[in-house]
């Protein structure tokens, strides 16, 4: 007997027909999805205030707030705009499909639907969503690396300047000026160390080794 694949993800099913809601809740739940339900658009908005689903399966013809109106509301809200929506409807109208796609839905399936087809659409959307989020995470990390590189370049320039100052002060035997330059050098090292630790904390890779002493501490030893 073939092993049933287990899926993850939260799906909100919005449909005023109880038989459809029960069907999706049973079938998707068996596959491992966390399924939440609403029987009209107004109820769906209440569910969305409680938790954010990965996908919404949305019927178009419903009482109170219909699927088209609910989609407009969700796509105009920054907090819900990016939630993928699959429209399920018995109305097979090209203009309606175009209107819904222009609103920003991810897919449109005409009833009566084949569950295997619905599952395939869900899988494709979740896969695209995961890839998109992975790209965004990598872009954020790349941005953080570039900032750290910029700070490191400035740090190297500062160190070069301090070394030139200290060399000149030593030749003139200006001890107090040397100590002041060492203090400024120490602050630059501490600032860079703090930035580096903050970056490593973000990516979950804190190095537990002791950091070397600052130049001022080293000079006092």
Residue, then its C-alpha position, 0 to 999 in steps of 0.5 A: x500500500x502506498x504511503x500517503x504524503x503528509x503536507x503542511x500549511x494552513x488553509x482557510x476554506x470559505x464557502x456557504x455550501x456546507x457539503x463543500x466545506x466538509x469535503x475540503x476539511x476532511x480531505x485536506x485534513x487527512x493530508x496533513x493541512x491545518x484547515x479553518x472554515x468560514x461560511x461567508x465573507x464576513x465570517x472569513x474576515x473574522x477568521x483572518x483577524x485570528x490567524x493568517x492562512x497560507x492559502x484561501x479557497x474561496x467560493x464566489x457566490x455567497x451571502x453578506x460579503x461575496x467572494x469578489x468583494x472579499x477579494x477586493x477587501x483582502x487585496x487592498x489591505x497590506x496585512x492580507x494582500x499577499x495571501x494566495x487566493x484560489x477561487x472556486x465557482x460554478x460560474x464559467x465566465x471569461x470576463x469574470x475570470x479576467x476580473x478576478x485575475x486582475x484583482x490579484x488572485x492566484x488561481x481560478x477553478x470551475x465547479x464541479x472540480x476534481x480534488x486532484x486538480x485542486x491539490x495540485x494547484x495548492x501544491x504549486x502555490x505553496x511551492x511558489x510561496x516558499x521559493x518567494x519567501x526564500x528569495x526574500x530571506x536571501x535578499x535580506x541577508x545579502x543586504x545585511x552583508x553589504x552593510x557589514x562590508x561597508x562598515x568594515x571598509x570604513x573601519x579599515x580606513x579609520x584604522x589606517x588613519x589612527x596608525x598614521x596619527x599614532x606614528x606621528x605622535x610617537x615621533x613627537x613623544x606626545x603621549x597624551x595624543x597617543x592615548x587619545x588616538x588609542x581610545x578612538x581606535x578602541x571605540x571603533x573596534x568595539x563598534x565593529x564588534x557590536x555590529x558583527x555580533x548583531x549580524x551573527x545573532x540575526x543569522x543564528x551563528x554567534x561565535x562563543x570564542x572570546x574576542x581579542x582585547x581592544x588596542x587600548x587594553x592591549x597597550x595597557x598589558 
